[in-house]
Amino acid sequence: MLVGWLRNIDLRHRGSGNIGTVNAYRVLGILPAIGIFLLDFGKGFLPTFFSAPLVTPEVLALVGLSTVIGHDYSIFLGFRGGKGIATTAGVVAALDWRIIAAAVAIWLVCVLLSRIPSISSLVATFSLIPFFLLWQPSNTMLAIILFGLALISHQSNLERLAHGEERGFNTELPTPRRRQHDPPR
């Protein structure tokens, strides 16, 4: 919301009404969307990363989970918030770089194939479960809960997908402009 406010735009009342990266991209453009992603990512990464040397693994999982819940259900926004994907990515990055690298690779493949960020985010978040089983089995329950939160926050997206109404990224490539003296093709 901070990035939108800097442009005098309240994302809660524009586009999808969501304050996250994808709506910011659609309403404000790529640079503000990157800023929002980085802020939300940092919201998950920083408390998890800096708590790691001070707390037990169980408490660390609760720190990460708390940041995602606080993002999804912000008391400052009337218990509404974002969908938690960037914040989840920050938490996971603080826990294990291999897991976030694998999940980002899956997200990229999905978004390139489907052009639908919501389904790509859900697939990538689901992929956290086997990656945590492989590299951090003690945090597998955290991955399951994070996926559950992602499902809940993407409920409206899933309904639109079921009805064939979910918006994706623009799939059309821009048409090259012809100079006036170029013959038509």
Legacy VTK file of the C-alpha trace (Angstrom):
# vtk DataFile Version 3.0
C-alpha trace
ASCII
DATASET POLYDATA
POINTS 185 float
0.000 0.000 0.000
2.914 2.325 0.716
4.033 2.223 -2.916
0.488 2.985 -4.100
0.149 5.829 -1.618
3.316 7.402 -3.009
1.412 7.670 -6.301
-1.832 8.640 -4.567
-3.437 5.324 -5.560
-5.100 2.984 -3.082
-4.694 -0.532 -4.478
-7.587 -1.721 -2.314
-9.884 0.218 -4.648
-8.189 -0.462 -7.984
-7.822 -3.571 -10.133
-8.536 -6.710 -8.116
-8.497 -4.757 -4.840
-5.536 -6.791 -3.594
-2.497 -4.973 -2.190
0.008 -7.478 -3.585
2.551 -7.632 -6.361
0.319 -8.803 -9.228
-2.354 -6.143 -8.700
0.363 -3.515 -8.274
1.872 -4.651 -11.583
-1.470 -4.347 -13.336
-2.374 -0.984 -11.791
0.960 0.761 -11.209
3.459 -0.976 -13.501
6.582 -3.086 -13.142
8.781 -0.871 -10.935
6.197 -0.299 -8.171
5.333 -4.016 -8.331
9.002 -4.910 -7.792
9.067 -2.528 -4.828
5.980 -4.156 -3.318
7.417 -7.624 -3.877
10.675 -6.661 -2.150
8.865 -5.108 0.822
6.618 -8.156 1.255
9.551 -10.550 0.756
11.533 -8.628 3.372
8.581 -8.792 5.739
8.964 -12.582 5.763
12.742 -12.817 5.372
14.031 -10.362 7.974
12.266 -11.589 11.139
12.871 -15.225 10.199
16.531 -14.717 9.298
17.397 -12.657 12.361
15.468 -14.943 14.734
17.229 -18.089 13.482
20.294 -17.941 15.757
18.194 -17.002 18.800
15.337 -19.499 18.884
14.593 -23.196 18.496
13.547 -24.527 15.061
9.956 -24.839 16.293
9.846 -21.210 17.418
11.504 -20.155 14.152
8.719 -21.870 12.202
6.194 -19.936 14.321
8.023 -16.662 13.597
7.789 -17.345 9.861
4.176 -18.462 10.063
3.275 -15.388 12.129
4.683 -13.044 9.501
2.594 -14.667 6.773
-0.568 -14.631 8.891
0.118 -11.004 9.852
0.482 -10.147 6.174
-2.632 -12.033 5.079
-4.799 -10.723 7.937
-3.290 -7.343 8.795
-4.800 -5.607 11.809
-3.979 -2.320 10.082
-6.207 -3.197 7.109
-9.227 -4.557 8.947
-7.856 -8.122 8.918
-7.463 -8.060 5.156
-4.132 -8.105 3.421
-2.228 -9.683 0.596
-2.192 -13.283 -0.523
1.071 -14.005 1.278
3.110 -15.434 -1.581
5.996 -12.934 -1.473
6.029 -13.043 2.338
6.045 -16.852 2.232
8.943 -16.686 -0.225
10.838 -14.486 2.224
10.256 -16.907 5.084
11.350 -19.884 2.984
14.430 -18.026 1.698
15.483 -17.368 5.286
15.056 -21.047 6.151
16.763 -22.710 3.158
18.006 -21.184 -0.098
17.675 -24.521 -1.926
13.960 -24.695 -1.259
13.240 -21.157 -2.423
15.426 -21.634 -5.513
13.513 -24.793 -6.464
10.122 -23.196 -5.783
11.000 -20.085 -7.812
12.082 -22.314 -10.719
8.726 -24.092 -10.571
6.873 -20.758 -10.400
8.759 -19.481 -13.447
7.992 -22.598 -15.498
4.312 -22.465 -14.485
3.919 -18.769 -15.233
5.657 -19.152 -18.599
3.374 -22.059 -19.519
0.076 -20.854 -18.050
0.540 -17.045 -17.940
-1.630 -17.178 -14.786
0.182 -15.942 -11.657
-2.351 -17.326 -9.170
-2.099 -20.927 -10.345
1.686 -20.585 -10.631
1.868 -19.333 -7.048
-0.271 -22.196 -5.774
1.777 -24.821 -7.617
5.031 -23.305 -6.330
3.661 -23.116 -2.776
2.499 -26.732 -2.976
5.999 -27.697 -4.155
7.358 -26.480 -0.824
6.000 -29.622 0.828
8.213 -32.180 -0.979
11.185 -29.787 -0.901
10.876 -29.391 2.865
10.522 -33.178 3.157
13.769 -33.532 1.231
15.891 -30.775 2.780
14.211 -29.760 6.065
11.908 -32.533 7.229
11.408 -30.902 10.636
9.641 -27.963 8.916
7.353 -29.979 6.651
4.313 -29.061 8.756
5.164 -25.388 8.212
5.142 -25.985 4.443
1.743 -27.704 4.677
0.298 -24.806 6.686
1.791 -22.221 4.305
0.190 -24.048 1.375
-3.126 -24.104 3.266
-2.900 -20.342 3.823
-2.139 -19.842 0.124
-5.209 -21.906 -0.807
-7.401 -19.851 1.517
-6.076 -16.528 0.243
-6.495 -17.630 -3.391
-10.081 -18.873 -2.967
-11.520 -16.153 -5.218
-8.853 -16.915 -7.843
-9.785 -20.612 -7.749
-13.457 -19.726 -8.233
-12.576 -17.546 -11.238
-10.383 -20.346 -12.622
-13.288 -22.781 -12.306
-15.479 -20.373 -14.303
-12.793 -19.549 -16.871
-12.653 -15.922 -15.703
-9.213 -15.713 -14.052
-6.974 -12.999 -15.482
-3.483 -13.895 -16.477
-0.553 -11.888 -17.662
-0.980 -10.403 -21.119
-0.255 -13.194 -23.580
-0.178 -11.019 -26.667
3.161 -9.769 -27.876
3.177 -6.146 -28.960
2.701 -5.707 -32.687
5.747 -4.072 -34.257
4.945 -0.629 -35.604
5.424 -0.152 -39.318
6.788 3.005 -40.731
4.303 4.794 -42.950
6.188 4.010 -46.138
6.527 0.258 -45.374
4.219 -1.856 -47.524
1.592 -3.928 -45.674
2.532 -7.562 -45.048
LINES 1 186
185 0 1 2 3 4 5 6 7 8 9 10 11 12 13 14 15 16 17 18 19 20 21 22 23 24 25 26 27 28 29 30 31 32 33 34 35 36 37 38 39 40 41 42 43 44 45 46 47 48 49 50 51 52 53 54 55 56 57 58 59 60 61 62 63 64 65 66 67 68 69 70 71 72 73 74 75 76 77 78 79 80 81 82 83 84 85 86 87 88 89 90 91 92 93 94 95 96 97 98 99 100 101 102 103 104 105 106 107 108 109 110 111 112 113 114 115 116 117 118 119 120 121 122 123 124 125 126 127 128 129 130 131 132 133 134 135 136 137 138 139 140 141 142 143 144 145 146 147 148 149 150 151 152 153 154 155 156 157 158 159 160 161 162 163 164 165 166 167 168 169 170 171 172 173 174 175 176 177 178 179 180 181 182 183 184
